[in-house]
Amino acid sequence: MGSGKAGKSEKRMAFISGFLIGGALSAFTFYLTAVPSGKRALQLVKEESISFGNKGVELFQTAKQKSVGLAQSQLAVKNVSPEEQKPMIPIPRDY
């Protein structure tokens, strides 16, 4: 019966040592793959914000050009004769 207690304590020690070694390896791996330093992270954020700002300006210019083009096409439609502006499907007048 004495060997039963010795077996349990050996298993317990193996578990604890495995747990500690695993934790140490995990911490070391995390340290190697961790986020860059604060200054580098701020620099990356600044570069990305400038990039997004430029993309926003491009999108704004594109939207502005499309809206101007749409407005001009609507003005061109208004200058068409009334017969050409008839709807494709007749709408009853009493509606």
C-alpha distances in whole Angstrom, upper triangle without the diagonal:
4,5,5,7,9,10,12,13,15,16,18,19,21,22,24,25,26,28,30,31,32,34,36,37,38,40,41,43,44,46,47,49,49,53,56,57,59,62,61,60,63,66,64,65,68,69,68,70,73,72,72,75,77,76,77,80,80,79,82,85,84,84,87,89,88,89,92,93,92,94,97,96,97,100,101,101,103,106,106,108,107,108,105,103,103,99,98,98,101,100,102,104,103,100
4,5,6,7,9,10,11,13,15,16,17,19,21,22,23,25,26,28,29,31,32,34,35,36,38,39,41,42,44,46,47,48,51,54,55,57,60,60,59,62,64,63,63,67,67,66,68,72,71,71,74,76,75,76,79,80,79,81,84,83,83,86,88,87,88,92,92,92,94,97,96,97,100,101,101,103,105,106,108,108,108,105,103,103,100,99,98,101,100,102,105,104,100
4,6,5,6,9,10,10,12,14,15,16,18,20,21,22,24,26,27,28,30,31,33,34,36,37,38,40,42,43,45,46,49,52,53,55,58,58,57,60,62,60,61,65,65,64,66,69,69,68,72,74,72,74,77,77,76,79,82,81,81,84,86,85,86,90,90,89,92,94,94,95,98,99,98,100,103,103,106,106,106,103,101,101,98,97,96,99,98,101,103,102,99
4,5,5,6,9,10,11,12,14,15,17,19,20,21,23,25,26,27,29,30,32,33,35,36,37,39,41,42,43,44,48,50,52,54,57,56,55,58,60,59,59,63,64,62,64,68,67,66,70,72,70,71,75,75,74,77,79,79,79,82,84,83,84,87,88,87,89,92,91,92,95,96,96,98,101,101,103,103,103,100,98,98,95,94,93,96,95,97,99,99,95
4,5,5,6,9,10,11,12,14,15,17,18,20,21,23,24,26,27,29,30,31,33,35,36,37,39,41,42,43,46,49,50,51,55,54,53,56,59,57,58,61,62,61,63,66,66,65,68,70,69,70,74,74,73,75,78,78,78,81,83,82,83,86,87,86,89,91,91,91,94,96,95,97,100,100,103,102,103,100,98,98,95,94,93,96,95,97,99,99,95
4,5,5,6,9,10,11,12,14,15,16,18,20,21,22,24,26,27,28,30,32,33,34,36,37,39,40,41,45,47,48,50,54,53,52,55,57,56,57,60,61,60,62,65,65,64,68,70,69,70,73,73,73,75,78,77,77,81,82,82,83,86,87,86,88,91,91,91,94,96,95,97,100,100,103,103,103,100,98,98,95,94,94,97,96,98,100,100,96
4,6,5,6,9,10,11,12,14,15,16,18,20,21,22,24,26,27,28,30,31,33,34,36,37,39,40,43,46,47,49,52,52,51,54,56,54,55,59,59,58,60,63,63,62,66,67,66,67,71,71,70,73,76,75,75,78,80,79,80,84,84,83,86,89,88,89,92,93,92,95,97,98,100,100,100,97,95,95,92,91,91,94,93,95,97,97,93
4,5,5,6,9,10,10,12,14,15,16,18,20,21,22,24,26,27,28,30,31,33,34,36,37,38,41,44,45,47,51,50,49,52,54,53,53,57,57,56,58,61,61,60,63,65,64,65,69,69,68,71,73,73,73,76,78,77,78,81,82,81,84,86,86,86,89,91,90,92,95,95,98,97,98,95,93,93,90,89,88,91,90,93,95,94,91
4,5,5,6,8,10,10,12,14,15,16,18,20,21,22,24,25,27,28,30,31,33,35,36,37,40,43,43,45,49,48,47,50,52,51,52,55,56,55,57,60,60,60,63,65,64,65,68,69,68,70,73,73,73,76,78,77,78,81,82,81,84,86,86,87,90,91,91,93,95,96,99,98,99,96,93,94,91,90,90,92,91,94,96,95,92
4,5,5,6,9,10,10,12,14,15,16,18,20,21,22,24,26,27,28,30,31,33,34,35,39,41,42,45,48,47,46,50,51,50,51,55,55,54,56,59,59,59,62,64,63,64,67,68,67,69,72,72,72,75,77,76,77,80,81,81,83,86,85,86,89,90,90,92,95,95,98,97,98,95,93,93,90,89,89,92,91,94,96,95,92
4,5,5,6,9,10,10,12,14,15,16,18,20,21,22,24,26,27,28,30,31,32,34,37,40,41,43,46,46,45,48,50,48,49,53,53,52,54,57,56,56,59,61,60,61,65,65,64,67,69,69,69,72,74,73,74,78,78,78,80,83,82,83,86,87,87,89,92,92,95,94,95,92,89,90,87,86,85,88,88,90,92,92,88
4,5,5,6,9,10,10,12,14,15,16,18,20,21,22,24,26,27,29,30,31,32,35,38,39,41,45,44,43,46,48,47,47,51,52,50,53,56,55,55,58,60,59,60,63,64,63,65,68,68,68,71,73,72,73,76,77,76,79,81,81,82,85,86,86,88,91,91,94,93,94,91,89,89,86,85,85,88,87,89,91,91,87
4,5,5,6,8,10,10,12,14,15,16,18,20,21,22,24,25,27,29,30,31,34,37,38,40,43,42,42,45,47,46,47,50,51,50,52,55,54,54,57,59,59,60,63,64,63,65,68,68,68,71,73,72,73,76,77,77,79,82,82,82,85,87,86,88,91,91,95,94,95,92,90,90,87,86,86,89,88,91,93,92,89
4,6,5,6,8,10,10,12,14,15,16,18,20,21,22,24,26,27,28,29,33,35,37,39,42,41,40,44,46,44,45,49,49,48,51,53,53,53,56,58,57,58,61,62,61,64,66,66,66,69,71,70,72,75,75,75,77,80,80,80,83,85,84,86,89,89,93,92,93,90,88,88,85,84,84,87,86,89,91,91,87
4,6,5,6,9,10,10,12,14,15,16,18,20,21,22,24,26,27,28,31,34,35,37,40,40,38,42,44,42,43,47,47,46,48,51,50,50,53,55,54,55,59,59,58,61,64,63,63,66,68,67,69,72,72,72,75,77,77,77,80,82,81,83,86,87,90,89,90,87,84,85,82,81,81,84,83,86,88,87,84
4,5,5,6,9,10,10,12,14,15,16,18,20,21,22,24,26,26,30,32,33,35,38,38,37,40,42,41,42,45,46,45,47,50,50,49,52,54,54,55,58,59,58,60,63,63,63,66,68,67,68,72,72,72,74,77,77,77,80,82,82,83,86,87,90,89,90,87,85,86,82,82,82,85,84,86,88,88,84
4,5,5,6,8,10,11,12,14,15,16,18,20,21,23,24,25,29,31,32,34,37,37,36,39,41,40,41,44,45,44,47,49,49,49,52,54,53,55,58,58,58,60,63,63,63,66,68,67,69,72,72,72,75,77,77,78,81,82,82,84,87,87,90,90,91,88,85,86,83,83,83,86,85,87,89,89,86
4,5,5,6,8,10,10,12,14,15,16,18,20,21,22,23,27,30,31,33,37,36,35,38,40,38,39,43,43,42,45,48,47,47,50,52,51,52,56,56,55,58,60,60,61,64,65,65,66,69,70,69,72,74,74,75,78,79,79,81,84,84,87,87,88,85,82,83,80,79,80,83,82,85,86,86,83
4,6,5,6,9,10,10,12,14,15,16,18,20,21,22,25,28,29,31,34,34,32,36,38,36,37,41,41,40,42,45,45,45,48,50,49,50,53,54,53,56,58,58,58,61,63,63,64,67,68,67,70,72,72,73,76,77,77,79,82,82,85,85,86,83,80,81,78,77,77,80,80,82,84,84,80
4,5,5,6,9,10,11,12,14,15,16,18,20,20,24,26,27,29,33,32,31,34,36,35,36,40,40,40,42,45,44,44,47,49,49,50,53,54,53,56,58,58,59,61,63,63,64,67,68,68,70,73,73,73,76,78,78,80,82,83,86,86,87,84,81,82,79,79,79,82,81,84,86,86,82
4,5,5,6,9,10,11,12,14,15,17,18,20,23,25,27,29,32,31,31,34,36,34,36,39,39,39,41,44,43,44,47,48,48,49,52,53,53,55,58,57,58,61,63,62,64,67,67,67,70,72,72,73,76,77,77,79,82,82,86,86,86,83,81,82,79,78,79,82,81,84,86,86,82
4,5,5,6,9,10,10,12,14,15,16,18,21,24,25,28,31,30,29,32,34,32,34,37,37,36,39,42,41,41,44,46,45,47,50,50,50,52,55,54,55,58,60,59,61,64,64,64,67,69,69,70,73,74,74,76,79,79,82,82,83,80,78,78,75,75,75,78,77,80,82,82,79
4,5,5,6,9,10,10,12,14,15,16,19,22,23,25,28,28,27,30,32,30,31,35,35,35,37,40,39,39,42,44,44,45,48,49,48,51,53,53,54,56,58,58,59,62,63,63,65,68,68,69,71,73,73,75,77,78,81,81,82,79,77,78,75,74,74,77,77,79,81,81,77
4,5,5,6,9,10,11,12,14,15,19,21,22,24,27,26,26,29,31,30,31,34,35,34,37,39,39,40,42,44,44,45,48,49,49,51,54,54,54,57,59,59,60,63,64,64,66,68,69,70,72,74,74,76,78,79,82,82,83,80,78,79,76,76,76,79,79,81,83,83,80
4,5,5,6,9,10,11,12,14,18,20,21,24,27,26,25,29,30,29,30,33,34,33,36,38,38,38,41,43,42,44,47,47,47,50,52,52,53,55,57,57,58,61,62,62,64,67,67,68,71,72,72,74,77,77,80,81,81,78,76,77,74,74,74,78,77,80,82,82,78
4,5,5,6,9,10,11,12,15,18,20,22,25,24,23,26,28,26,28,31,31,30,33,36,35,35,38,40,39,41,44,44,44,47,49,49,50,52,54,54,55,58,59,59,61,64,64,65,67,69,69,71,73,74,77,77,78,75,73,74,71,71,71,74,73,76,78,78,75
4,5,5,6,9,10,10,14,16,17,19,22,22,21,24,26,25,26,29,30,29,32,34,34,35,37,39,39,40,43,44,44,46,49,49,49,52,54,54,55,58,59,59,61,63,64,65,67,69,69,71,74,74,78,78,79,76,73,75,72,72,72,75,74,77,79,79,75
4,5,5,6,9,10,13,15,16,19,22,21,21,24,25,24,26,29,29,29,32,34,34,35,37,39,39,41,43,44,44,46,49,49,50,52,54,54,56,58,59,60,62,64,64,65,68,69,70,72,74,75,78,78,79,76,74,76,73,72,73,76,76,79,80,81,77
4,5,5,6,8,12,14,16,19,22,20,20,23,24,23,25,28,28,27,30,32,32,32,35,37,36,38,41,41,41,44,46,46,47,50,51,51,53,56,56,57,59,61,61,62,65,66,67,69,71,72,75,75,76,73,71,72,70,69,70,73,72,76,77,78,74
4,5,5,6,9,12,14,16,19,18,17,20,22,20,22,25,25,25,27,30,29,30,33,34,34,36,39,39,39,41,44,44,45,47,49,49,51,53,54,54,57,59,59,60,63,64,64,66,69,70,73,73,74,71,69,70,68,67,68,71,70,73,75,75,72
4,6,5,9,10,12,14,17,16,16,19,20,20,21,24,25,25,27,29,29,30,33,34,34,36,39,39,40,42,44,45,46,48,50,50,51,54,55,55,58,60,60,61,64,65,66,68,70,71,74,75,76,73,71,72,69,69,70,73,72,75,77,77,74
4,6,9,10,12,15,17,16,16,19,20,19,21,24,24,24,27,29,28,29,32,33,33,35,38,38,39,41,43,44,45,47,49,49,51,53,54,55,57,59,59,61,63,64,65,67,69,70,73,74,75,72,70,71,69,68,69,72,72,75,77,77,74
4,7,9,12,15,17,14,14,18,18,17,19,22,21,21,24,26,25,26,29,31,30,32,35,35,36,38,40,40,41,44,45,46,47,50,51,51,53,55,56,57,60,61,61,63,66,66,70,70,71,68,66,68,65,65,66,69,68,71,73,74,70
4,6,9,11,14,12,11,15,16,15,16,20,20,20,22,25,24,25,28,29,29,31,34,34,35,37,39,39,40,43,44,45,46,49,50,50,52,54,55,56,59,60,61,63,65,66,69,70,71,68,65,67,64,64,65,68,67,71,72,73,69
4,7,8,11,9,8,11,13,11,13,16,16,16,18,21,21,22,24,26,26,27,30,31,31,34,36,36,37,40,41,42,43,46,47,47,49,51,52,53,55,57,58,59,62,63,66,67,68,65,63,64,62,62,63,66,65,68,69,70,67
4,7,8,6,6,10,10,10,12,14,15,15,18,20,20,21,24,25,26,27,30,31,31,33,35,36,37,39,41,42,43,45,47,48,49,51,52,54,56,57,58,60,62,63,67,67,69,66,63,65,63,63,64,67,67,70,71,72,68
4,6,5,6,9,10,11,12,14,15,17,18,20,21,22,24,26,27,28,30,32,33,34,36,38,39,41,42,43,45,47,48,49,51,53,54,55,57,58,60,61,63,65,68,69,70,67,65,67,65,65,66,69,68,72,72,73,70
4,5,5,6,9,10,11,12,14,15,16,18,20,21,22,25,26,27,29,30,31,33,35,36,37,39,41,42,43,45,46,47,49,51,52,53,55,57,58,59,61,63,67,67,69,66,64,65,63,64,65,68,67,70,70,71,68
4,5,5,6,9,10,11,12,14,15,17,18,20,21,23,25,26,27,29,30,31,33,35,36,37,39,41,42,44,45,46,48,50,51,52,54,56,57,58,60,62,66,66,68,65,63,65,63,64,65,68,67,70,71,72,68
4,5,5,6,9,10,11,12,14,15,17,18,20,21,23,24,26,27,29,30,32,33,35,36,38,39,41,42,44,45,47,48,50,51,53,54,56,57,59,61,64,65,67,63,61,64,62,62,63,66,65,69,69,71,67
4,5,5,6,9,10,11,12,14,15,16,18,20,21,22,24,26,27,28,30,32,33,34,36,37,39,41,42,43,45,47,48,49,51,52,54,55,57,59,62,63,64,61,59,61,59,60,61,63,63,66,67,68,64
4,5,5,6,9,10,10,12,14,15,16,19,20,21,23,25,26,27,29,30,31,33,35,36,37,39,41,42,43,45,46,47,49,51,52,54,56,57,61,61,63,60,58,60,58,59,60,63,62,65,66,66,63
4,5,5,6,9,10,11,12,14,15,17,19,20,21,23,25,26,27,29,30,32,33,35,36,38,39,41,42,44,45,47,48,50,51,53,55,56,60,61,63,59,57,60,58,58,60,63,62,65,66,67,64
4,5,5,6,9,10,11,12,14,16,17,18,20,21,23,24,26,27,29,30,32,33,35,36,38,39,41,42,44,45,47,48,49,51,53,55,58,59,60,57,55,57,55,56,57,60,59,63,64,65,61
4,5,5,6,9,10,10,12,14,15,16,18,20,21,22,24,26,27,28,30,31,32,34,36,37,38,40,42,43,45,46,47,49,51,53,56,57,58,55,53,55,53,54,55,58,57,60,61,62,59
4,5,5,6,9,10,10,13,14,15,17,19,20,21,23,25,26,27,29,30,31,33,35,36,37,39,41,42,43,45,47,48,50,52,55,56,58,55,53,55,53,54,56,58,57,60,61,62,59
4,6,5,6,9,10,11,13,14,16,17,19,20,22,23,25,26,28,29,30,32,33,35,36,38,39,41,42,44,45,47,49,50,54,55,57,53,52,54,52,53,54,57,57,60,61,62,59
4,5,5,6,8,10,11,12,14,15,16,18,20,21,22,24,26,27,28,30,32,33,34,36,37,39,41,42,43,45,47,48,52,53,54,51,49,51,49,50,51,54,54,57,58,59,56
4,5,5,6,9,10,10,12,14,15,16,18,20,21,22,24,26,27,28,30,31,33,34,36,37,39,40,42,43,45,47,50,51,53,50,48,50,48,49,50,53,52,55,56,57,54
4,5,5,6,9,10,11,13,14,15,17,19,20,21,23,25,26,27,29,30,32,33,35,36,38,39,41,42,44,46,49,50,52,49,47,50,48,49,51,53,53,56,56,58,55
4,5,5,6,9,10,11,12,14,16,17,19,20,21,23,25,26,27,29,30,32,33,35,37,38,39,41,43,44,48,49,51,47,45,48,46,47,49,51,51,54,55,56,53
4,5,5,6,9,10,10,12,14,15,16,18,20,21,22,24,26,27,28,30,31,33,35,36,37,39,41,42,46,47,48,45,43,45,44,44,46,48,48,51,52,53,50
4,5,5,6,9,10,11,12,14,15,16,18,20,21,23,24,26,27,29,30,31,33,35,36,38,39,41,45,46,48,44,42,45,43,44,46,48,48,51,51,53,50
4,5,5,6,9,10,11,12,14,15,17,19,20,21,23,24,26,27,29,30,32,33,35,37,38,40,44,45,46,43,41,44,43,43,45,48,48,51,51,53,50
4,5,5,6,9,10,11,12,14,15,17,18,20,21,22,24,26,27,29,30,32,33,35,37,38,42,43,44,41,39,42,40,41,42,45,45,48,49,51,47
4,5,5,6,9,10,10,12,14,15,16,18,20,21,22,24,26,27,29,30,31,33,35,37,40,41,43,40,38,40,38,39,41,43,43,46,47,48,45
4,5,5,6,9,10,10,12,14,15,16,18,20,21,23,24,26,27,29,30,32,33,35,39,40,42,39,37,40,38,39,41,44,43,47,47,49,46
4,5,5,6,9,10,11,12,14,15,17,18,20,21,23,24,26,27,29,31,32,34,37,39,40,37,35,38,37,37,40,42,42,45,46,48,45
4,5,5,6,8,10,11,12,14,15,16,18,20,21,22,24,26,27,29,31,32,36,37,38,35,33,35,34,35,37,39,39,42,43,45,42
4,5,5,6,9,10,10,12,14,15,16,18,20,21,23,24,26,27,29,31,34,35,37,34,32,35,33,35,36,39,38,42,42,44,41
4,5,5,6,9,10,11,12,14,15,17,18,20,21,23,24,26,27,29,33,34,36,33,31,34,33,34,37,39,39,42,42,44,42
4,5,5,6,9,10,11,12,14,15,16,18,20,21,23,25,26,28,31,32,34,31,29,32,31,32,34,36,36,40,40,42,40
4,5,5,6,9,10,10,12,14,15,16,18,20,21,23,25,26,30,31,32,29,27,30,28,30,32,34,34,37,37,39,37
4,5,5,6,9,10,11,12,14,15,17,18,20,21,23,25,29,30,32,29,27,30,29,30,32,34,34,37,37,40,37
4,6,5,6,9,10,11,12,14,15,16,18,20,21,23,27,28,30,27,25,29,28,29,32,34,34,37,37,40,37
4,5,5,6,9,10,10,12,14,15,16,18,20,21,25,26,28,25,23,26,25,26,28,30,31,34,35,37,34
4,5,5,6,9,10,10,12,14,15,17,19,20,24,25,27,24,22,25,24,25,27,29,29,32,32,35,32
4,5,5,6,9,10,11,12,14,15,17,19,23,24,26,23,22,25,24,26,29,30,30,34,33,36,34
4,5,5,6,9,10,10,12,14,16,17,21,22,24,21,20,23,22,24,27,29,29,32,32,35,33
4,5,5,6,9,10,11,13,15,16,19,20,22,19,17,20,19,21,23,25,25,29,29,32,29
4,5,5,6,9,10,11,13,15,18,19,21,19,17,20,20,22,24,26,26,29,28,31,29
4,5,5,6,9,10,11,13,17,18,20,18,16,20,20,22,25,26,27,30,30,32,31
4,5,5,6,9,10,11,15,16,18,15,14,17,17,19,22,23,24,27,27,30,29
4,5,5,6,9,10,14,14,16,14,12,15,15,17,20,21,21,25,24,27,25
4,5,5,7,9,12,14,16,14,13,16,17,20,22,23,23,26,26,28,27
4,5,5,7,11,13,15,12,11,15,16,18,22,23,23,26,26,29,28
4,5,5,9,10,12,9,8,11,13,15,18,19,19,23,22,26,24
4,5,8,9,12,10,8,12,14,16,19,19,19,22,21,24,24
4,7,9,12,10,10,13,16,18,21,21,22,24,23,27,26
4,7,8,6,7,10,13,15,18,18,20,22,22,25,25
4,6,5,7,9,13,15,18,17,19,21,20,24,24
4,5,5,7,10,13,15,14,15,17,16,20,20
4,5,6,9,11,13,12,14,16,16,20,20
4,6,9,10,13,13,15,18,18,22,22
4,6,9,12,12,13,16,16,20,19
4,6,8,8,10,13,13,17,16
4,5,6,8,11,13,16,15
4,6,9,13,15,18,17
4,6,10,12,15,14
4,6,9,12,11
4,6,9,8
4,6,6
4,5
4
